[in-house]
Amino acid sequence: MASSAAPTSLKGARILVVEDEPFIAFDLIMAIEEAGAVAIGPAASVAEALDFIGNEAPDGAILDVNLPDGTVGPVLAALPIGTAVVVHTGMGLPPELRDLHPLVPVFSKPTEPALLLRRIAATLEAS
């Protein structure tokens, strides 16, 4: 089915996965690798995500909002300008984060990983 296909334009792109649910993280990583991109992570906490960003700046990121050590706000703030970001959450983006990052697309769980990757690819192609 074409709508579930991941974009091929992500070949070689580094995509950070910040997700504390192992099965969801695994699904995202598999989709990233199938698209020819490089998965960074998964990071299951804000602290782990910040470590990954400090070691290797990603081209894109798929972020869960609520993590064991807090919300994803510090991760959003640490990502380099121009990083293609999508938020993948069951709870939406809290108002204070929405105010700071009004253009970040938010997808409700469950969303097909290929859809998230198509959005990241479109953002990278537009920049």
C-alpha positions as CSV (number, residue, x, y, z in Angstrom):
1,M,0.0,0.0,0.0
2,A,1.6,3.2,-1.2
3,S,0.4,5.4,1.7
4,S,2.3,3.3,4.3
5,A,5.6,3.5,2.4
6,A,8.4,5.5,3.9
7,P,10.0,8.2,1.8
8,T,13.2,7.3,0.0
9,S,14.5,10.9,0.3
10,L,15.6,10.3,3.8
11,K,18.6,8.2,2.7
12,G,21.5,8.9,5.0
13,A,19.5,11.4,7.2
14,R,20.1,11.0,11.0
15,I,16.8,10.7,12.8
16,L,16.6,10.9,16.6
17,V,14.0,8.8,18.3
18,V,12.8,9.9,21.8
19,E,10.3,7.4,23.0
20,D,10.0,5.6,26.3
21,E,7.7,2.8,25.1
22,P,10.0,0.1,23.8
23,F,7.6,-1.4,21.2
24,I,6.9,2.0,19.7
25,A,10.6,3.0,19.7
26,F,11.4,-0.3,17.9
27,D,8.7,0.3,15.3
28,L,10.0,3.8,14.7
29,I,13.6,2.7,14.4
30,M,12.7,-0.1,12.0
31,A,10.8,2.4,9.7
32,I,13.8,4.8,9.8
33,E,16.2,2.1,8.8
34,E,13.9,0.8,6.1
35,A,13.8,4.4,4.7
36,G,17.6,4.3,4.4
37,A,18.0,6.8,7.2
38,V,20.2,6.4,10.3
39,A,18.3,5.9,13.6
40,I,19.8,7.7,16.6
41,G,18.6,6.2,19.9
42,P,16.1,5.4,21.0
43,A,16.3,7.8,24.0
44,A,13.9,6.8,26.7
45,S,14.4,10.0,28.8
46,V,15.2,13.7,28.4
47,A,18.7,13.1,29.7
48,E,19.4,10.4,27.2
49,A,18.0,12.5,24.4
50,L,20.3,15.5,25.4
51,D,23.3,13.1,25.4
52,F,22.5,11.9,21.9
53,I,22.1,15.5,20.6
54,G,25.4,16.5,22.3
55,N,27.2,13.6,20.6
56,E,25.6,13.7,17.1
57,A,23.3,16.5,15.9
58,P,20.3,14.9,14.1
59,D,18.8,16.0,10.9
60,G,15.3,15.1,12.2
61,A,13.6,13.9,15.4
62,I,10.5,12.0,16.4
63,L,9.7,13.0,20.0
64,D,7.3,11.7,22.6
65,V,6.2,14.5,25.0
66,N,6.1,12.9,28.4
67,L,9.2,11.0,29.5
68,P,10.1,9.5,32.9
69,D,12.3,12.6,33.8
70,G,10.0,15.3,32.4
71,T,8.5,16.7,29.3
72,V,10.4,17.0,26.0
73,G,10.8,20.8,26.3
74,P,14.6,20.7,27.0
75,V,15.1,18.4,24.0
76,L,13.2,20.8,21.7
77,A,15.3,23.6,22.9
78,A,18.5,21.7,22.4
79,L,17.9,20.6,18.8
80,P,19.8,22.6,16.2
81,I,17.9,25.2,14.2
82,G,16.7,23.5,11.0
83,T,16.1,20.1,12.6
84,A,13.0,18.5,11.1
85,V,10.9,17.6,14.2
86,V,7.6,15.8,14.7
87,V,6.0,15.2,18.0
88,H,4.3,11.8,18.4
89,T,2.3,11.7,21.6
90,G,-0.8,10.4,23.2
91,M,-1.4,13.6,25.2
92,G,-0.7,16.5,22.8
93,L,1.8,19.3,23.3
94,P,1.3,21.1,26.6
95,P,0.3,24.8,26.2
96,E,3.7,26.1,27.4
97,L,5.6,24.0,24.8
98,R,3.0,24.9,22.1
99,D,3.6,28.6,22.8
100,L,7.4,28.1,22.5
101,H,7.2,25.8,19.4
102,P,4.0,26.7,17.5
103,L,5.2,25.3,14.2
104,V,6.1,21.8,15.4
105,P,3.7,19.3,14.0
106,V,2.0,17.1,16.5
107,F,0.7,13.6,15.7
108,S,-1.5,11.6,18.0
109,K,-0.5,8.0,18.9
110,P,-0.9,5.7,17.1
111,T,0.4,7.3,13.9
112,E,1.9,5.1,11.2
113,P,5.7,5.6,11.3
114,A,5.8,6.2,7.5
115,L,3.5,9.2,7.9
116,L,5.9,10.7,10.5
117,L,8.9,10.1,8.2
118,R,7.1,11.6,5.2
119,R,6.6,14.8,7.3
120,I,10.2,14.9,8.3
121,A,11.3,14.3,4.7
122,A,9.0,17.1,3.4
123,T,10.5,19.5,6.0
124,L,14.1,18.5,5.1
125,E,13.3,18.9,1.4
126,A,11.8,22.4,2.0
127,S,14.9,23.7,3.8
